Amino acid sequence: MSQSIQVEPKRVPIASEPQAENAVAYPHLIAVVSTIAALYFGRAIFMPLATAILLTFALSPLVGALRKIRVPRPVAIVTVVFGAFAAIVMFGMIVAGQIGSLANNLPLYQTNIETKMQSLKDANFGEGIYSRVSKLFERLGRQIQEDQVTPPPGEVVAAPSEPAAPPPLPVQVVDPEPQPLQVLKTIIGPLIEPLATGGIVIVVVIFMLLKREDLRDRFIRLVGASDIHRTTEALEDAGRRVGQYLLMQLVVNVTYAVPIGLGLWIIGVPNAPLWALMALVLRFVPFIGPVISSIFPLALAVAVDPGWSMLLWTVALFAIVELVSNNVIEPWLYGSRTGLSPLAIILAAVLWTWLWGPIGLLLSTPLTVCLVVLGRHVPRFEFLDVMFGNKPVLQPHQQLYQRLLAGDPDEATERAEEFLQDNDLLTFYDTVAIPALAVGELDRARGVMSDDRRKRVAESCLALVDNLEEYVQDSEPTAPTGDDPVEPEGGSSPSKPLELPDGSGKLILCAGGRGELDDATMAMLAQLLASRGAIATAIDHSSLEPAGIKRLDVSGVDSVVIGYLSARSVTHARYIVRRLKRVRPSLRIGVVLWAPADDPLSDMKLTAAIGCDFISRTMRDAVVAALTGATAEVKPTPVPKVAKRKPKAARVATPAAT
């Protein structure tokens, strides 16, 4: 029976996981590189297609709204599509007219610019950095000219024997009168490509809206026919996120552009509608869009106003509207976030701009949202969610273990304090700290952790426990009353948590079983027991060695609790319990195995096999068992009797005699 108890349940696949990850790393890398190359060299095809897909996501809710009022589907689609593109064309015409008006008025602002430059020089700014840099370049230019004219030392320059040739006459090439066909080609040529692209986008959008269900079914058949539920969920999530992002971003940009336009018109900055429309479009560009949209009005305010008041008012206008938009409008309108981290938004903007230019910059955020949704629902592309998503990629216990491995207890304490803002210390130890040390024990068992690194992890964890002492002192333990709930067998009710018992006047020893990591777990237990009023002392695992147990003073001790991170330490625990029972037979001893039990009845079998008084699996159970059992009414488990073995000669001689 003891042999079956000691078997470690399903530990082998954990050690083989890194090999599987390495096996799939190269195919993922090849797929990413191939996809980027295809997007770059095929941008003439993929850019209109991506634009059409995103516009389909954005216009689908409007088509659905018209369908609800019984508008025929083709009429609704044509109305929405042509209305959207008519708005885009009108936008372009207004911008072109404003730019033409601005170009005609620029010569009028030259005098103000020259006056301000002269005022800067008169204000002794000329002796500053600008003047010094200018003089530096002038000296460098003269030095270069002198080096070109002056011969090297020792070289003799011959006197010119002939007079210098006269300077060449300037020649001006006059082009012949351009033909009408060439003029038409020069004017219409640059417009052909954007017009053709726009026409392709319109046709594709109409087709996608008309055949949306059919395209959805074909996509499911190609990508995820084996798991229709997951594929459908991914499509719905992508459509909801992209459509909501584009619609809400448009609303936010309008609420940003209207105050900007009105404010610039009141201040007196020319072409206020142009800057309002530019702000509306450029705010689709993450982070740098608002900055770019403010540069042109600021420069124009400097050129128009002979003083500086217009510039100051313009700066104040952009600052106030930006603060209100970021802190009031966006949190109020955004029902859900895009799911992207800020760094991912920046990297995505750089990547898509490199691939597709300015259009890629405008489409970077919604395209990356689609990639994150794909990685969130399709396991094969999970790396996309890890790279660009805003969800933590490591569990809290993994983050803590990484900090302990790095020997950084201060940052580990910061992580713990963030968790403790919404949870208590016992929950942190039970769900974060103990699982983190369990990962370390697994690394030690696999042979990937050196002795020095193991000691560093243990020391960092002990420092973490010491740093969290104030959380124990701030929460005074309350003694249980007669009305306190009693924990039923098999665990406490999740709806009515069990109040921890009072441990006043009880002396408890907490000892690590086999190593430094076990010592760290028992330091946590001793801290929690002390918070309940008990006199708890954490001792080193070396104190449980045969020589150490003989020197161990257990007189007056109510209970000894021994902790093991490894589930394979049953035999070791059995011999430790026997030695302690020999020192004091009435001593109550408990064993904590920091691993879930496969069978609820297995702990009863383990208790009998080890010879201890109780076995716990969690920090809460260990605290309750150590405090409630350390009483005179509870009879300790007697020392298990071990049959003495006969000498080998006697065992051999017995059958012969019979």
N, C-alpha and C positions, 0 to 999 in steps of 0.2 A: 504493500500500500504506500509506503514511503517513497518507493521509486516512482510511482505514477504521480505523486504530489509534486515532485521536484522538477517535472518536465516544464520547460519554458514554452508558453503558448505562442506559436507563430511569430518568432523573432527573426527568422531567416530572411523573409522578403525585404525587411527594412535595410539590411546591409547591402542588398542587391539593387536598391533604388538608384544610387549614383551611377552604376553602370548603365542602367536603362536611360538615364538622362543624357549621358555622354553619347549613347547610341543614336539618339534622335537629335542631337545638337546640330550635326552637320547638315542633315536634310532641311532643317528649319533655316539655317544660314543660307543654303543654296536657294531655297524658295524665296527668301526675302530679297537676295541680290537679284534673282531673275525677275521678280516682280518690279523692283525699282527700275531695272534696265528696260523692261517692257513699257512702263509708264513714261520713261524719259524719251525713248525713241519712238513710241507710238502716241505721243501727246496730241498729234493732230486728230487722232481717232478718239482717244480716251477722254480728252478734255471736254469736247462737246457732249459726250455720253454722260460723264459725271455731272456736268451742269444740268443736263436734262433730268437725270435721276433725282438730284436734289430739288429742282423745281417741281418735279412730280410729287415729292414728299410734301413740299410747301403748299402746293395748290390743291392737293387731294381734299383737305378739310373744306375748302371753299366749294369744290364740286359737290361734296357730300351735303353741304348746307343748301345748295340749290336743288339737289335731288329730294331733300326733305319737303320742299314746297312744290313737288310734283313737276319740276322742270325736266323735260326729256334729257337723257344722258348726253347725246351728242351736242345738243344746244348748250347745256351747262358747261361742257368741256370747252367748246369753242369760245363761249362768252368769257370764261375765266382766263383762258390762255391769251386770247387777243386783248383782253382788258389789261392783263399783267404786262404784256409786251408794249401795249400802247402807253402805259405809264412809264415804262423804261425809255421809249422813244421821246416822249414829252420831257422826261428828265434830261436826256441828252441835248435836246434842242434848247432848253433853258440854260443849261451849263454852257453850251457853245455861244449863245447870245451874250451871256454875262462875261465870258472870257474875251469876246470881241470888244465889248464896251470897256473892259479894263485895259486892254492893249491900247486903245485910242487915248485913254486918259493918263497913261504912264508918263509921257513927256511933261505933263503939267506938274508932276511931283518931283522933278529933278531939282528944282530950286530949293525946296525944303530939305532934301537930302544933303545938298552941298552946304546949306546953312548949318545943319546939325553937325556935320563933320568939322566945319570951321569952329563951331562953338566947343566941340570936344578938344580941339587943338588949343583954343584960347584958354580953356580951363586947366592947362598944364598936363592934360592927358597925353600930349605929344611927346613928353619926355618919359613916358612910361614904357610899357612893354612893346607897344606898336612901333614907337619911334626907334627903340633899341634894335628890334628885329629888322626894321627897314635899313638902318645904318649898317647892321651886320651884313646883310645881303649886298649892299653897295660896296663895302670893303672887299667882300669875297669876289665880287665881279671885277673890281679894279685889279685885284691880285692875280686873277686868272688871266686878264689881258696883259699884264706886265710879264707874267711867266711865258706867255706865248711870244712876246716881242723880244724879251731879253734873252741872249744866247747863253748856253751853259758856260761855266768857268773854263777857260783854256781854249775855247773855240774862237777863231778869228773870222770875222764877217767881212767878206770881200765887198769893196765899194761897187755900187751899181755902175755898169758900163753903158747902159742905155737908159734913156729917160723912161719914166713910168708910163705905161699905156693908159689912155683915157678910159674913164669908166664906161661900162656898156650902156647902150641906150635901152630904156625900158620898152618892152614889147607887150602889147595887149592883144589877146586873141578874141575876136568878135565872132560869136556864133551866128550862123545864118538864121534867117527868120524861121521860127518853129512852125512845123506843119500842124494843121488842125487835128490830125489823127494823133500826133505826139502829145499835144496839149490834152486831148481827151484821155489818152493813156496815162499821162502823169497825174491827172486829177482823179480819175475813176479807179486806177490800179490799186492804190492803197485801200480803197473802200471795198474792193471785191471780196477779200478774205474775211473781214468781220461780217459783211452782209451774208456771205455764204454760210459762215458759222452760225449766225443768228437764225437763218432760215432752217438749217439742219436741226438746231435745238428746238425750234418751234414744232417742226414736224415730229421729232422724236417725243416731245412732251405730249402732244396730242395723241400719238399712237400709244404711249404708255398709259395715259389716262383711260383711253378707250379699252385697251386690252390688259388692264391692271390685274384682274383675277386670273386670266390665262397666263400672264407672265409670272405671277406668283406661284401658280401650280407647276409651271415648268422649272422654276428655280428650285422649288421643293423637291421635284423629281431628280434634278441633277445633283443637288447638294445633300439633302437629308431625307430621302424617302424612307430610310430605315428608322428614322426618329422624327416623325412628322410633328409631334408636340414641341420638341425643342426648336426645330426650324421655324415653325409658325410663331413661337414666342420670340425668336430672334428677329424675325421680320417685323412683328408688331412693335417690339422695343425700338428697333432702328427707326421705323417710321414715326413713332411717337416722339422720340428724342429729337430727331432732325427737324421734323415739322414744328414742334414746339419751340426748339431753339431758334429757327429762322423767323417764325412769327413773333415770338417774344422779343428777339433781338431787333426786328423791324420796329416794333412798338417802342422799345427803349430808345432806339435811334431817333425816331420821330419826336419823342418827348425831350430828347437832347437837342435836336436840330432847331426846333421851333423857338425855344428861348434864346438860343445862340443867334438866330437870324433877327429876332426882335431886338435883342440887346445890342447887336452891332448896328442895327438901323437907328436905334435911339442914340447910341454913342456918336454915330456919324461916320462909321467906316464904310467906304464905298462898296457897292456890289454885295450887300448883305445877303440877298437870296443865294448868290453863288456859294458863299462860305457856309451857309446853312445846309445846302445840298451836299457840299463836299464833306461836311461833318457827318451827315446822315449815312453816306456811303462808307467813309473811312472808319467809322466805328465798328464796321464788320471785321476790320483788321484787328486782331487781338493786341492789346497793350499799346502798341505804337501808333494805332490809328488816330486816337484823339490828339496825340502830340503833333502828328503831321498836319491834321486839320487846323490846328491853332497857329502853325508857323506863318501861313500866308496872311491871315488877318493881322497878326502882330507886326509883320514886316510892313504891311500897307498902312497901319496906324502910325508907324514911325515916319513913313514917307508923306502922309497927308497932313498931319498936324505939325505946325511949326514948333509947338512945345512938346511936353511929355505926358500931358494929362490923358490924351486918348489912348496911349499905350498902357498906362496904368489901369484905366477903366477896362480895357480889353482883357488884360491879364486877370483882373478880378472877376470879370464875367466868366471866363473859361474855368477858372478855379472853382467858383461857387457852383456852376452848373455841373461840373464833373463830380464834385463831392456829393451833390444831391442825387445825381444819377447813379453813382456807385453804391451809396449807402442807403438810399430810400427807394428809388424807382426799381432798380434791378432786383433787390431782395423781395420786393412786393409783387412784381410781375412774374418772376421766374418760379413756376410751380415746382420744377425739378431742375437740378443742375445737369450739365452736359455729361458728367462722369469723367472729366479729364482733369489731370493735375495741372497746375500752372506751368511747370517745366515742360510737360508734354505739349501744351498749347504753343509754347515758344518754339520748341523743336519741330513740331508739326508745321508751323508757319515757315520756318527756314527750309524744311524739306520740300514742301509743296511749292514754295516760291522758286526754289532751284529747279524743280521739275517742270512747272508750267508757267512761271513768271507771275505777273500781277493777278491773273485769274486764279492761279493756284493759291496766292495769298488770301484772296477773298473766300475761297472754298476750303481752306485748310481745316478750320474747326469742324464744320459738318462732315467732311470726309473722314477726319480722324474719329469722330463720334461713331460713324458706321464701322470703322475698324475695331474700336473698343467693344461695341455691341457684338460683333462677330467673335472676338476673343472671349467674351463673357459667356457665350452660349455654346460655342463649338470647342470642345477640348483640344482639338488639333491646333487651334489658333489662340490658345490661352496666353501665349507669350505677348500677344498684342495688348491684352488687358493688363498684364504685368508691367509692360513698358509705358503705356499711356494712361492707364486708369488711375483714379484717385483713391481707390480702396487700398488699405494696407496689404502688402504682399506677404508679410510675415505675421504669424499669430503672436499675441502678447508674450507667451512663454518663449517663443523663438527669438523675439527681440531682446528679451531679458537675457537669455542664454548667450546671445551674440555679445552683449555688453560685458557679461561675466567672462567670456572667453578673452575679450580684449583687455581685461583687467581694469575696467572703468566703473567702479562702484558709484561714482557720482552721477553719471548719466543713467545708470541702472536705477538709482534712487529717484531721478526725475521721472523715469517711466513709471515707477511704482507710485509716485505721488499723483500722477495723472490718473492712474487706475483707482487710487484711493479717494478721489474726489466723489465718486459715485458708489464705492463699495467699502466694506470694512477690511481690516487687516487679515482676519481669518480667511476670508474669501480670496484675497490676493495670494496668500500662502498656498491655499488649496488648489486654486485654478491656474496660477501663473508660476509661482516660485518653485513649487515641487515638480510640476511638469518640466520646467527648465532644467532642473538638476537631473531629472530622469533622462533627458536627452544627453546630458553629459555622462551619465552612467552607461548609457548605451554606446556612446563613443568610446568610453574606456573599455567596455567589454569587447568591442570590435577591434581594439588595438590601434585606434587612430588618434588617441590622446596620450601625450607624454605625461610623465610624472610631474614635471614642472608646470605644465599647463593645467593639470588637474588640481595642483596645490593653488595655482593662481585663481582658478574658478572658485575654490572653496574659500580662500581668503577674501575674495571680492564679495562673495555671498555673505560671509560673516560681517564684513563692513556694511553691507546693505542692511542686514538685520539690526545692527547697531544704529544706523542712520534712521531707521523707522521706529526707534524706541519712543519718540515723542507721540506717535500715533497711539501707542499703548497707554501712555501716561495721560493723554487727553481724554480717553474714554474710561471712566471709572467703572469697575465691575459692580454689578448689582446682584445681591444675594437672592437666590430663588425663594419664593414664598410657597405656602402650601397649595396655592392655586395654580402654580406653574404646570404647564403641560408635561406629561411624561412621554418619553420617546417610546413608541411601540417597537416591537421586534421587527427587524427588517428595515428600520430607518424611520426618520421623522416624516410627518406629513408635509408636503411641499407648500400647502396653503397656510399652515400654522407652524412656523419654524420653532425649533426647540431652543429654549433659553439655556445658555451654558450654566452649569452648576457653580456654586461657590467653592473655592478651594482653600479657604482660610485655615491656617494651622497645619496644613498637610505638607509633608516633605517628600519631594519626588525627584528622582535622578533620571535624567534623559541622556542616553548614550548612543553614539553612532555605532553601527554594527561592524562595518569592515573597512571604511575608508574616510577620507576627508569630506567627501560629498555627503556621506551619511551623517557626519558630525554637523554639517551645516543645516540639514533638515531638522535635527534634534535641537539645535539652537533656536530655530523658529518655534518649535513646540514648547521649549522651556520659557520663551518669551510670552507666549499666549497663556501658559499655565500661571506664570507670575502675574499676568494681568487679571486673573481671577482670584488672586489673593494667596496662591500657593507659594511655598518656598521651593522653587524649581531650580535645579542646577544642571547645566549641560557639561558633560564630561567627555573626554577624548575617547575614540574607539580603542586606543592602545590600553586604556584602563580595563578593558574586558579580556585582555590576554591572560593566560594562566597565571603568570607572575603578577599581573596587575590586579586581578580579582582577589588574590590573597591579601594584598595591601589595602583593598577597598573597604572603607568603613560604611557598612549598611545598617548599623544600629540606629534605631529611631526612624528609618526610612519607611514611608508608607508604600511606595511603589517604585519600581524601576521599569522604565520604558526604553526599549531598544528599537532603533529604526534601521530599515534596509531599503535601499533603492532597487536593488537587484532581487527579482523574484526567485532566483536560484540559490538563495542563502538560507533555505530551510534547514539544511543539515548544520550549518554554522550556528544558526539560532538555537537549535536543539542542544548543542554542546554548551553554549553560553548559559542557557537557562539551567542546565544541570549543575554547572559549576557554581552559579549564584545560589541555587537551592541548597547546595552542600554547605555554603557559608552560613546561610540562615534559612532553614526550611520554611519558616512562616512568611518569608518575603513574597510579596505579590509582584509578579513580573508580567509585563505586557510587551507584545511585539507589534510593530507597525510595519507593514509591507506596503510601500507606496506604489501600488499597482492594483487595478480593479480585478476582482475575483471573477473567474469564469462561471462558477456555480455558487449561489448563496450558501449552500450547505458545505462548501469546501473549507470555509473558515472554521467550522466546528471540527472537521477532521484534522485540519492543521493544528488547531489548539491542542487536540489530544496527542498528535504526533510530536509536536515540539515540547509539550509539557508546560506551556505557559498558562496564564490565567485569562488572558484575552488577546485577541488579534484585531487590529484596526487597519482600515484601508485609506482613510482620509484624515485630514488634520482635525476636522470637527469631531469625528468619531474618536480620535485619539485623545482629544481634550476631555470629552465626556467620559470615556472609559477610565482615564487616569484619575479623574476627580471623583467620580461616583463610586468607583471600586475601592478606593483607598480608605476603607472604613473597617471597624472591628467586626461588623456583622457579616462581612463577606469572608468566607473561608478561602484561604489561598489553596491553590492546587498543590497536593503533596509532591514530594520528589519522586519522579518515576523510578521504579525499581528495575535495575538492569541485571539480568541473570549473569552470574559469573561463568566465564568460559573455562572448560576443563583443559588441562594441558594436552598438547597434541599427542603425547605418548599414551596418555590414559584413554583418549578417544580411539586410538588405533587398537589398543590392547583389549578393549571391552568386547568387540565383536568376536575376537579370537577366543576369548574365554567362554562366551556363550555357545 
